[in-house]
Amino acid sequence: MDDFFEAVKYRDFSRWFPEDRGPKDIRKLYAGFNEVNRTIKDINTKNEAQYVYLQKILEMVDIGIIAYNIETGAVLWSNDSFRETLDFPSFKNVRFVEKRKPELYDVIFDSFHREPDSISIAVQNEKIKVLISDTVFHVDDDAFKLIVLQNIDNTLNKNESEAWKKLLSVMTHEIMNSIAPISSLADTLQTHLQLALDKPKAHNIDLEDLNAGVKTIKNRSEGLLKFAKTYRSLSKITHLNLEKKRIADLFDSIKLLMKPSISAKNIVIDFNIKTPKLELDIDSHLIEQVLINLILNAVDACKGNLDAEIKVIAEQTPNRNIIIKVYDNGSGIPPEIMENIFVPFFTSKATGSGIGLSLCKQIMLLHKGKIIVNSKEGEGTVFSLVF
């Protein structure tokens, strides 16, 4: 028994006690000792395997991890990614970093980042962007700090490269959304003019209609030019040219622009202002862009629907908010993609760029408003612009 407890004291579970000799009760005791040793060795083997397994996983990840004693600075564990990110050889104490690069030590080890924080650090005479977070944990009376460090420079560069590649598709998407109805309206006006020229007595042209159509084309062209200039500067829309705009005038402009192309697809579009004389302080060119996007999305959703109908409705709520709603009775949005529809470059269309709705959201946020969507698959969708 002395031998057994001595072995336990020094964590030596390799002893084997003879179970085939001596009195029966001694043999039974030895068998119990051996069972304890077997169980402890089995537990230790499993723990060692799990430790090696977790260690290999942490070594393989491209995120730097280090844990060290806060008081002594002794490193409990660190992986290669951490040392590679900081361009340091293996070290046993974080004071090594303090002596070599005190500024780096201050920002990485001496500061606390309870929430993930993006910082710039100098490595190999250049600045790199890293994401850092840390936490403190205790083991017995010792306090340890765990730091997680990720080099996000490559990710940022990759995202920037992808954004450059998609810039042309974004421009094409938005420009086509404006050019298509402009072209359709211009074609309608040209047809009326040609008929009036060919048979002046049979076809009298309405100068007011002609003037309104040309004015609409001019206004939308100016909005398109503004949009193109915005993206030419490689930045998203950040500035608004606010003006007081009657919603009736906004609807008239959109109606004149969109009706010819929509009517040609046998889709009914109805504009309705439930609360008269509504006005908004908006950048009318940008809000036109939002409504064009939503109406064209509604047109796409209504493809194949024999009773296709789109409604654009403006109203004021009891809490004084003004809401413009775009309804359609089309195919609806599948629930599995609903949460992604405002994510830039996400699209469910074969030829879409995934920028339309994210741009709509950006424009509404700049107006201190919001865009809300409700949809039921197979029944239709309503987008609400809340001002």
C-alpha positions as a LaTeX table, in Angstrom:
\begin{tabular}{lrrr}
\hline
Residue & $x$ (\AA) & $y$ (\AA) & $z$ (\AA) \\
\hline
Met1 & 0.00 & 0.00 & 0.00 \\
Asp2 & 2.94 & 2.32 & 0.73 \\
Asp3 & 4.29 & 1.59 & $-2.76$ \\
Phe4 & 0.90 & 2.34 & $-4.36$ \\
Phe5 & 0.36 & 5.69 & $-2.62$ \\
Glu6 & 3.99 & 6.68 & $-3.24$ \\
Ala7 & 3.41 & 6.05 & $-6.94$ \\
Val8 & 0.20 & 8.12 & $-6.85$ \\
Lys9 & 2.10 & 10.97 & $-5.15$ \\
Tyr10 & 4.62 & 11.08 & $-8.01$ \\
Arg11 & 1.98 & 10.32 & $-10.67$ \\
Asp12 & 3.63 & 7.06 & $-11.61$ \\
Phe13 & 0.92 & 4.70 & $-12.79$ \\
Ser14 & 3.25 & 2.25 & $-14.52$ \\
Arg15 & 3.50 & $-0.13$ & $-11.52$ \\
Trp16 & 2.00 & $-3.60$ & $-11.81$ \\
Phe17 & 1.00 & $-5.63$ & $-8.75$ \\
Pro18 & 1.00 & $-9.47$ & $-8.92$ \\
Glu19 & $-2.57$ & $-10.79$ & $-8.87$ \\
Asp20 & $-1.63$ & $-14.55$ & $-8.91$ \\
Arg21 & 0.08 & $-15.02$ & $-5.54$ \\
Gly22 & $-0.40$ & $-14.28$ & $-1.88$ \\
Pro23 & $-3.57$ & $-14.44$ & 0.21 \\
Lys24 & $-6.89$ & $-14.03$ & $-1.57$ \\
Asp25 & $-7.67$ & $-10.64$ & $-0.05$ \\
Ile26 & $-4.19$ & $-9.33$ & $-1.05$ \\
Arg27 & $-4.68$ & $-10.58$ & $-4.61$ \\
Lys28 & $-8.03$ & $-8.78$ & $-4.70$ \\
Leu29 & $-6.38$ & $-5.58$ & $-3.40$ \\
Tyr30 & $-3.62$ & $-5.84$ & $-6.06$ \\
Ala31 & $-6.26$ & $-6.35$ & $-8.76$ \\
Gly32 & $-7.95$ & $-3.12$ & $-7.56$ \\
Phe33 & $-4.61$ & $-1.24$ & $-7.65$ \\
Asn34 & $-3.97$ & $-2.48$ & $-11.20$ \\
Glu35 & $-7.49$ & $-1.43$ & $-12.29$ \\
Val36 & $-6.89$ & 2.07 & $-10.89$ \\
Asn37 & $-3.55$ & 2.27 & $-12.74$ \\
Arg38 & $-5.14$ & 1.07 & $-16.00$ \\
Thr39 & $-7.98$ & 3.62 & $-15.69$ \\
Ile40 & $-5.61$ & 6.53 & $-14.93$ \\
Lys41 & $-3.29$ & 5.55 & $-17.80$ \\
Asp42 & $-6.28$ & 5.35 & $-20.15$ \\
Ile43 & $-7.49$ & 8.78 & $-19.06$ \\
Asn44 & $-3.98$ & 10.24 & $-19.47$ \\
Thr45 & $-3.62$ & 8.69 & $-22.93$ \\
Lys46 & $-6.94$ & 10.17 & $-24.05$ \\
Asn47 & $-6.05$ & 13.57 & $-22.58$ \\
Glu48 & $-2.66$ & 13.56 & $-24.31$ \\
Ala49 & $-4.28$ & 12.59 & $-27.62$ \\
Gln50 & $-6.84$ & 15.37 & $-27.24$ \\
Tyr51 & $-4.13$ & 17.88 & $-26.33$ \\
Val52 & $-2.02$ & 16.91 & $-29.37$ \\
Tyr53 & $-5.15$ & 17.06 & $-31.57$ \\
Leu54 & $-6.11$ & 20.55 & $-30.36$ \\
Gln55 & $-2.50$ & 21.72 & $-30.57$ \\
Lys56 & $-2.26$ & 20.58 & $-34.20$ \\
Ile57 & $-5.50$ & 22.36 & $-35.05$ \\
Leu58 & $-4.29$ & 25.61 & $-33.45$ \\
Glu59 & $-0.96$ & 25.26 & $-35.28$ \\
Met60 & $-2.73$ & 24.84 & $-38.61$ \\
Val61 & $-5.04$ & 27.88 & $-38.40$ \\
Asp62 & $-3.79$ & 31.10 & $-39.99$ \\
Ile63 & $-4.82$ & 33.12 & $-36.92$ \\
Gly64 & $-2.13$ & 33.97 & $-34.38$ \\
Ile65 & $-2.77$ & 32.78 & $-30.80$ \\
Ile66 & $-0.71$ & 33.28 & $-27.65$ \\
Ala67 & $-1.36$ & 32.76 & $-23.93$ \\
Tyr68 & 1.03 & 34.05 & $-21.27$ \\
Asn69 & 1.27 & 34.71 & $-17.55$ \\
Ile70 & 0.38 & 38.37 & $-16.97$ \\
Glu71 & 2.66 & 38.76 & $-13.92$ \\
Thr72 & 5.79 & 36.92 & $-15.11$ \\
Gly73 & 5.34 & 37.26 & $-18.87$ \\
Ala74 & 6.11 & 33.54 & $-19.31$ \\
Val75 & 4.53 & 32.16 & $-22.49$ \\
Leu76 & 2.13 & 29.31 & $-21.76$ \\
Trp77 & 1.56 & 28.53 & $-25.44$ \\
Ser78 & 1.76 & 30.21 & $-28.85$ \\
Asn79 & 1.44 & 29.07 & $-32.45$ \\
Asp80 & 3.57 & 29.70 & $-35.53$ \\
Ser81 & 0.99 & 32.08 & $-37.05$ \\
Phe82 & 1.40 & 34.49 & $-34.14$ \\
Arg83 & 5.18 & 34.62 & $-34.47$ \\
Glu84 & 5.01 & 34.87 & $-38.28$ \\
Thr85 & 2.53 & 37.75 & $-38.13$ \\
Leu86 & 4.85 & 39.72 & $-35.82$ \\
Asp87 & 7.97 & 38.46 & $-37.67$ \\
Phe88 & 9.54 & 37.14 & $-34.43$ \\
Pro89 & 11.48 & 33.97 & $-33.64$ \\
Ser90 & 10.21 & 31.62 & $-30.94$ \\
Phe91 & 10.31 & 33.26 & $-27.49$ \\
Lys92 & 9.54 & 32.01 & $-23.99$ \\
Asn93 & 8.70 & 35.34 & $-22.39$ \\
Val94 & 6.85 & 38.37 & $-23.80$ \\
Arg95 & 9.51 & 40.65 & $-22.25$ \\
Phe96 & 11.62 & 39.56 & $-25.22$ \\
Val97 & 9.24 & 41.54 & $-27.47$ \\
Glu98 & 9.31 & 44.48 & $-25.05$ \\
Lys99 & 13.11 & 44.71 & $-25.35$ \\
Arg100 & 13.17 & 44.30 & $-29.12$ \\
Lys101 & 10.16 & 46.39 & $-30.13$ \\
Pro102 & 8.64 & 48.36 & $-27.22$ \\
Glu103 & 6.02 & 50.07 & $-29.42$ \\
Leu104 & 4.77 & 46.70 & $-30.67$ \\
Tyr105 & 4.74 & 45.37 & $-27.11$ \\
Asp106 & 2.62 & 48.33 & $-25.94$ \\
Val107 & $-0.08$ & 47.88 & $-28.58$ \\
Ile108 & $-0.18$ & 44.04 & $-28.56$ \\
Phe109 & 0.61 & 42.97 & $-24.99$ \\
Asp110 & 0.24 & 46.03 & $-22.76$ \\
Ser111 & $-3.12$ & 47.21 & $-24.16$ \\
Phe112 & $-6.48$ & 45.51 & $-23.72$ \\
His113 & $-8.83$ & 44.77 & $-26.62$ \\
Arg114 & $-11.96$ & 43.29 & $-25.08$ \\
Glu115 & $-13.81$ & 43.71 & $-28.40$ \\
Pro116 & $-12.17$ & 42.84 & $-31.75$ \\
Asp117 & $-10.20$ & 45.89 & $-32.84$ \\
Ser118 & $-8.50$ & 46.73 & $-36.13$ \\
Ile119 & $-5.02$ & 48.21 & $-35.65$ \\
Ser120 & $-1.94$ & 48.92 & $-37.78$ \\
Ile121 & 1.44 & 47.55 & $-36.72$ \\
Ala122 & 4.91 & 47.94 & $-38.22$ \\
Val123 & 6.42 & 44.67 & $-39.47$ \\
Gln124 & 9.48 & 44.44 & $-41.73$ \\
Asn125 & 9.49 & 48.22 & $-42.31$ \\
Glu126 & 5.89 & 48.26 & $-43.52$ \\
Lys127 & 2.49 & 48.77 & $-41.93$ \\
Ile128 & 0.08 & 45.87 & $-41.87$ \\
Lys129 & $-3.53$ & 45.78 & $-40.72$ \\
Val130 & $-4.41$ & 43.23 & $-38.04$ \\
Leu131 & $-7.55$ & 42.33 & $-36.13$ \\
Ile132 & $-6.84$ & 41.81 & $-32.42$ \\
Ser133 & $-8.87$ & 40.70 & $-29.43$ \\
Asp134 & $-7.91$ & 39.37 & $-26.00$ \\
Thr135 & $-9.29$ & 37.96 & $-22.77$ \\
Val136 & $-7.96$ & 37.18 & $-19.28$ \\
Phe137 & $-8.46$ & 33.83 & $-17.55$ \\
His138 & $-7.29$ & 32.40 & $-14.21$ \\
Val139 & $-5.76$ & 29.05 & $-13.30$ \\
Asp140 & $-5.46$ & 28.68 & $-9.53$ \\
Asp141 & $-3.76$ & 31.89 & $-8.35$ \\
Asp142 & $-2.21$ & 32.79 & $-11.73$ \\
Ala143 & $-3.76$ & 35.19 & $-14.26$ \\
Phe144 & $-3.18$ & 34.56 & $-17.96$ \\
Lys145 & $-3.88$ & 36.66 & $-21.02$ \\
Leu146 & $-5.02$ & 35.05 & $-24.28$ \\
Ile147 & $-4.46$ & 37.13 & $-27.43$ \\
Val148 & $-5.87$ & 36.35 & $-30.86$ \\
Leu149 & $-4.28$ & 38.14 & $-33.82$ \\
Gln150 & $-5.28$ & 37.96 & $-37.48$ \\
Asn151 & $-3.53$ & 39.57 & $-40.42$ \\
Ile152 & $-6.36$ & 41.07 & $-42.48$ \\
Asp153 & $-4.17$ & 42.86 & $-45.02$ \\
Asn154 & $-4.47$ & 40.00 & $-47.53$ \\
Thr155 & $-8.22$ & 39.80 & $-47.01$ \\
Leu156 & $-8.60$ & 43.55 & $-47.54$ \\
Asn157 & $-6.45$ & 43.41 & $-50.67$ \\
Lys158 & $-8.47$ & 40.49 & $-52.02$ \\
Asn159 & $-11.76$ & 42.27 & $-51.33$ \\
Glu160 & $-10.43$ & 45.42 & $-52.99$ \\
Ser161 & $-9.41$ & 43.41 & $-56.04$ \\
Glu162 & $-12.84$ & 41.77 & $-56.23$ \\
Ala163 & $-14.50$ & 45.17 & $-55.88$ \\
Trp164 & $-12.47$ & 46.48 & $-58.82$ \\
Lys165 & $-13.53$ & 43.51 & $-60.92$ \\
Lys166 & $-17.18$ & 44.06 & $-60.08$ \\
Leu167 & $-17.16$ & 47.82 & $-60.56$ \\
Leu168 & $-17.91$ & 47.51 & $-64.29$ \\
Ser169 & $-20.85$ & 45.18 & $-63.68$ \\
Val170 & $-22.19$ & 47.58 & $-61.05$ \\
Met171 & $-21.97$ & 50.52 & $-63.42$ \\
Thr172 & $-23.58$ & 48.53 & $-66.21$ \\
His173 & $-26.46$ & 47.42 & $-64.00$ \\
Glu174 & $-27.34$ & 50.91 & $-62.77$ \\
Ile175 & $-26.83$ & 52.63 & $-66.13$ \\
Met176 & $-28.98$ & 50.06 & $-67.94$ \\
Asn177 & $-31.75$ & 50.54 & $-65.36$ \\
Ser178 & $-31.94$ & 54.19 & $-66.41$ \\
Ile179 & $-31.14$ & 53.88 & $-70.11$ \\
Ala180 & $-33.83$ & 51.24 & $-70.83$ \\
Pro181 & $-36.83$ & 53.41 & $-69.80$ \\
Ile182 & $-35.23$ & 56.52 & $-71.36$ \\
Ser183 & $-34.81$ & 54.63 & $-74.63$ \\
Ser184 & $-38.38$ & 53.33 & $-74.45$ \\
Leu185 & $-39.81$ & 56.81 & $-73.79$ \\
Ala186 & $-37.67$ & 58.35 & $-76.54$ \\
Asp187 & $-38.87$ & 55.63 & $-78.97$ \\
Thr188 & $-42.53$ & 56.40 & $-78.09$ \\
Leu189 & $-41.99$ & 60.14 & $-78.65$ \\
Gln190 & $-40.20$ & 59.46 & $-81.95$ \\
Thr191 & $-43.07$ & 57.27 & $-83.14$ \\
His192 & $-45.59$ & 60.05 & $-82.44$ \\
Leu193 & $-43.38$ & 62.62 & $-84.16$ \\
Gln194 & $-42.89$ & 60.41 & $-87.21$ \\
Leu195 & $-46.64$ & 59.86 & $-87.54$ \\
Ala196 & $-47.22$ & 63.62 & $-87.25$ \\
Leu197 & $-44.60$ & 64.28 & $-89.94$ \\
Asp198 & $-45.89$ & 61.59 & $-92.29$ \\
Lys199 & $-49.57$ & 62.45 & $-91.87$ \\
Pro200 & $-49.81$ & 65.88 & $-90.28$ \\
Lys201 & $-53.57$ & 66.17 & $-90.81$ \\
Ala202 & $-54.43$ & 62.75 & $-89.36$ \\
His203 & $-52.09$ & 62.90 & $-86.40$ \\
Asn204 & $-51.91$ & 66.04 & $-84.27$ \\
Ile205 & $-49.05$ & 65.92 & $-81.80$ \\
Asp206 & $-49.72$ & 67.13 & $-78.26$ \\
Leu207 & $-46.95$ & 69.63 & $-77.52$ \\
Glu208 & $-47.51$ & 69.35 & $-73.76$ \\
Asp209 & $-46.98$ & 65.58 & $-73.90$ \\
Leu210 & $-43.91$ & 66.08 & $-76.06$ \\
Asn211 & $-42.49$ & 68.68 & $-73.67$ \\
Ala212 & $-43.20$ & 66.52 & $-70.61$ \\
Gly213 & $-41.51$ & 63.50 & $-72.23$ \\
Val214 & $-38.40$ & 65.47 & $-73.24$ \\
Lys215 & $-38.24$ & 67.03 & $-69.76$ \\
Thr216 & $-38.43$ & 63.59 & $-68.13$ \\
Ile217 & $-35.63$ & 62.28 & $-70.35$ \\
Lys218 & $-33.53$ & 65.34 & $-69.47$ \\
Asn219 & $-34.12$ & 64.96 & $-65.71$ \\
Arg220 & $-33.35$ & 61.23 & $-65.72$ \\
Ser221 & $-30.26$ & 61.80 & $-67.86$ \\
Glu222 & $-29.01$ & 64.34 & $-65.32$ \\
Gly223 & $-29.63$ & 61.82 & $-62.55$ \\
Leu224 & $-27.72$ & 59.20 & $-64.53$ \\
Leu225 & $-24.80$ & 61.58 & $-65.07$ \\
Lys226 & $-24.70$ & 62.32 & $-61.37$ \\
Phe227 & $-24.67$ & 58.62 & $-60.59$ \\
Ala228 & $-21.85$ & 57.99 & $-63.09$ \\
Lys229 & $-19.80$ & 60.84 & $-61.59$ \\
Thr230 & $-20.28$ & 59.38 & $-58.13$ \\
Tyr231 & $-18.84$ & 56.02 & $-59.15$ \\
Arg232 & $-16.16$ & 57.59 & $-61.26$ \\
Ser233 & $-14.69$ & 58.97 & $-58.03$ \\
Leu234 & $-14.59$ & 55.33 & $-56.77$ \\
Ser235 & $-16.64$ & 56.14 & $-53.71$ \\
Lys236 & $-20.20$ & 55.47 & $-52.73$ \\
Ile237 & $-22.77$ & 58.22 & $-52.51$ \\
Thr238 & $-21.98$ & 60.24 & $-49.40$ \\
His239 & $-23.54$ & 63.62 & $-50.16$ \\
Leu240 & $-27.15$ & 64.63 & $-50.75$ \\
Asn241 & $-28.48$ & 67.63 & $-52.68$ \\
Leu242 & $-31.67$ & 68.00 & $-50.66$ \\
Glu243 & $-34.69$ & 69.86 & $-51.99$ \\
Lys244 & $-38.35$ & 70.02 & $-51.01$ \\
Lys245 & $-40.15$ & 67.75 & $-53.46$ \\
Arg246 & $-43.86$ & 67.07 & $-53.82$ \\
Ile247 & $-44.47$ & 63.34 & $-54.00$ \\
Ala248 & $-47.05$ & 64.00 & $-56.71$ \\
Asp249 & $-44.30$ & 65.52 & $-58.90$ \\
Leu250 & $-41.94$ & 62.63 & $-58.06$ \\
Phe251 & $-44.62$ & 60.10 & $-59.06$ \\
Asp252 & $-45.45$ & 62.00 & $-62.27$ \\
Ser253 & $-41.82$ & 61.88 & $-63.32$ \\
Ile254 & $-41.48$ & 58.14 & $-62.58$ \\
Lys255 & $-44.87$ & 57.41 & $-64.19$ \\
Leu256 & $-43.95$ & 59.15 & $-67.42$ \\
Leu257 & $-40.57$ & 57.43 & $-67.47$ \\
Met258 & $-41.65$ & 53.89 & $-66.62$ \\
Lys259 & $-45.15$ & 53.41 & $-68.02$ \\
Pro260 & $-44.23$ & 52.90 & $-71.72$ \\
Ser261 & $-41.74$ & 50.09 & $-71.03$ \\
Ile262 & $-43.97$ & 48.43 & $-68.39$ \\
Ser263 & $-47.15$ & 48.66 & $-70.46$ \\
Ala264 & $-45.33$ & 46.92 & $-73.31$ \\
Lys265 & $-44.95$ & 43.90 & $-70.99$ \\
Asn266 & $-48.70$ & 43.83 & $-70.24$ \\
Ile267 & $-48.16$ & 44.81 & $-66.61$ \\
Val268 & $-50.49$ & 47.27 & $-64.92$ \\
Ile269 & $-48.74$ & 49.93 & $-62.81$ \\
Asp270 & $-50.75$ & 52.19 & $-60.53$ \\
Phe271 & $-49.52$ & 55.28 & $-58.65$ \\
Asn272 & $-51.57$ & 56.45 & $-55.67$ \\
Ile273 & $-51.07$ & 59.14 & $-53.00$ \\
Lys274 & $-53.36$ & 58.35 & $-50.07$ \\
Thr275 & $-52.49$ & 61.51 & $-48.14$ \\
Pro276 & $-52.71$ & 64.61 & $-50.37$ \\
Lys277 & $-50.03$ & 67.30 & $-50.70$ \\
Leu278 & $-47.23$ & 65.16 & $-49.25$ \\
Glu279 & $-43.73$ & 66.65 & $-49.49$ \\
Leu280 & $-40.28$ & 65.29 & $-48.74$ \\
Asp281 & $-36.84$ & 66.84 & $-48.24$ \\
Ile282 & $-34.90$ & 64.50 & $-50.53$ \\
Asp283 & $-32.29$ & 64.23 & $-53.24$ \\
Ser284 & $-34.87$ & 63.60 & $-55.95$ \\
His285 & $-32.38$ & 62.11 & $-58.46$ \\
Leu286 & $-31.29$ & 59.46 & $-55.97$ \\
Ile287 & $-34.80$ & 58.61 & $-54.74$ \\
Glu288 & $-35.82$ & 58.27 & $-58.40$ \\
Gln289 & $-32.97$ & 55.78 & $-58.76$ \\
Val290 & $-34.31$ & 53.83 & $-55.75$ \\
Leu291 & $-37.87$ & 53.73 & $-57.15$ \\
Ile292 & $-36.64$ & 52.70 & $-60.61$ \\
Asn293 & $-34.70$ & 49.82 & $-59.04$ \\
Leu294 & $-37.69$ & 48.65 & $-57.00$ \\
Ile295 & $-40.12$ & 48.92 & $-59.92$ \\
Leu296 & $-37.80$ & 47.02 & $-62.27$ \\
Asn297 & $-37.35$ & 44.31 & $-59.61$ \\
Ala298 & $-41.14$ & 44.13 & $-59.37$ \\
Val299 & $-41.36$ & 43.77 & $-63.16$ \\
Asp300 & $-38.88$ & 40.86 & $-63.01$ \\
Ala301 & $-40.89$ & 39.24 & $-60.20$ \\
Cys302 & $-44.08$ & 39.45 & $-62.27$ \\
Lys303 & $-42.73$ & 37.65 & $-65.35$ \\
Gly304 & $-45.15$ & 34.96 & $-66.48$ \\
Asn305 & $-47.99$ & 36.35 & $-64.34$ \\
Leu306 & $-51.04$ & 36.93 & $-66.56$ \\
Asp307 & $-52.62$ & 39.33 & $-64.03$ \\
Ala308 & $-49.38$ & 41.15 & $-63.20$ \\
Glu309 & $-49.89$ & 44.33 & $-61.20$ \\
Ile310 & $-47.54$ & 46.85 & $-59.58$ \\
Lys311 & $-48.67$ & 49.55 & $-57.15$ \\
Val312 & $-46.67$ & 52.53 & $-55.95$ \\
Ile313 & $-48.39$ & 54.12 & $-52.94$ \\
Ala314 & $-47.47$ & 57.07 & $-50.73$ \\
Glu315 & $-49.03$ & 57.74 & $-47.33$ \\
Gln316 & $-48.37$ & 59.39 & $-44.00$ \\
Thr317 & $-48.58$ & 57.35 & $-40.80$ \\
Pro318 & $-50.06$ & 58.61 & $-37.50$ \\
Asn319 & $-46.51$ & 59.16 & $-36.17$ \\
Arg320 & $-45.84$ & 61.55 & $-39.11$ \\
Asn321 & $-43.56$ & 59.18 & $-41.04$ \\
Ile322 & $-44.01$ & 59.27 & $-44.80$ \\
Ile323 & $-43.92$ & 55.87 & $-46.49$ \\
Ile324 & $-43.63$ & 55.03 & $-50.18$ \\
Lys325 & $-44.55$ & 51.41 & $-50.89$ \\
Val326 & $-43.87$ & 49.42 & $-54.04$ \\
Tyr327 & $-46.17$ & 46.39 & $-54.26$ \\
Asp328 & $-46.14$ & 43.55 & $-56.76$ \\
Asn329 & $-48.13$ & 40.33 & $-57.04$ \\
Gly330 & $-45.18$ & 38.41 & $-58.46$ \\
Ser331 & $-43.25$ & 35.34 & $-57.41$ \\
Gly332 & $-42.12$ & 36.64 & $-54.02$ \\
Ile333 & $-38.71$ & 36.25 & $-52.38$ \\
Pro334 & $-37.67$ & 32.78 & $-51.08$ \\
Pro335 & $-37.22$ & 32.84 & $-47.26$ \\
Glu336 & $-33.72$ & 31.33 & $-47.50$ \\
Ile337 & $-32.35$ & 34.39 & $-49.36$ \\
Met338 & $-34.42$ & 37.08 & $-47.65$ \\
Glu339 & $-31.70$ & 38.06 & $-45.14$ \\
Asn340 & $-29.10$ & 38.47 & $-47.92$ \\
Ile341 & $-30.96$ & 40.66 & $-50.42$ \\
Phe342 & $-29.37$ & 43.91 & $-49.14$ \\
Val343 & $-25.85$ & 42.44 & $-49.04$ \\
Pro344 & $-23.65$ & 44.08 & $-51.73$ \\
Phe345 & $-23.07$ & 41.82 & $-54.76$ \\
Phe346 & $-25.53$ & 39.17 & $-53.56$ \\
Thr347 & $-27.95$ & 38.28 & $-56.36$ \\
Ser348 & $-30.32$ & 35.47 & $-57.24$ \\
Lys349 & $-30.50$ & 36.58 & $-60.87$ \\
Ala350 & $-28.36$ & 34.99 & $-63.56$ \\
Thr351 & $-27.38$ & 38.39 & $-64.96$ \\
Gly352 & $-27.68$ & 40.57 & $-61.82$ \\
Ser353 & $-24.83$ & 42.46 & $-60.17$ \\
Gly354 & $-26.25$ & 42.36 & $-56.64$ \\
Ile355 & $-25.79$ & 46.11 & $-56.17$ \\
Gly356 & $-29.31$ & 47.48 & $-56.75$ \\
Leu357 & $-30.89$ & 46.83 & $-53.35$ \\
Ser358 & $-27.70$ & 47.54 & $-51.39$ \\
Leu359 & $-27.52$ & 50.90 & $-53.16$ \\
Cys360 & $-31.19$ & 51.54 & $-52.32$ \\
Lys361 & $-30.43$ & 50.86 & $-48.67$ \\
Gln362 & $-27.39$ & 53.15 & $-48.76$ \\
Ile363 & $-29.44$ & 55.99 & $-50.24$ \\
Met364 & $-32.22$ & 55.55 & $-47.68$ \\
Leu365 & $-29.72$ & 55.53 & $-44.79$ \\
Leu366 & $-28.25$ & 58.79 & $-46.09$ \\
His367 & $-31.77$ & 60.23 & $-46.00$ \\
Lys368 & $-31.99$ & 59.05 & $-42.35$ \\
Gly369 & $-34.72$ & 56.67 & $-43.44$ \\
Lys370 & $-34.94$ & 52.92 & $-43.93$ \\
Ile371 & $-36.10$ & 50.32 & $-46.42$ \\
Ile372 & $-38.26$ & 47.41 & $-45.24$ \\
Val373 & $-39.30$ & 44.33 & $-47.19$ \\
Asn374 & $-42.19$ & 41.93 & $-46.68$ \\
Ser375 & $-42.67$ & 39.04 & $-49.05$ \\
Lys376 & $-44.59$ & 35.79 & $-49.38$ \\
Glu377 & $-43.35$ & 33.29 & $-51.91$ \\
Gly378 & $-45.91$ & 32.81 & $-54.69$ \\
Glu379 & $-48.00$ & 35.81 & $-53.63$ \\
Gly380 & $-45.88$ & 38.93 & $-53.97$ \\
Thr381 & $-43.61$ & 41.48 & $-52.32$ \\
Val382 & $-43.82$ & 44.98 & $-50.88$ \\
Phe383 & $-40.83$ & 47.26 & $-50.35$ \\
Ser384 & $-41.44$ & 50.22 & $-48.02$ \\
Leu385 & $-39.31$ & 53.37 & $-48.07$ \\
Val386 & $-39.77$ & 54.99 & $-44.66$ \\
Phe387 & $-38.88$ & 58.69 & $-44.35$ \\
\hline
\end{tabular}
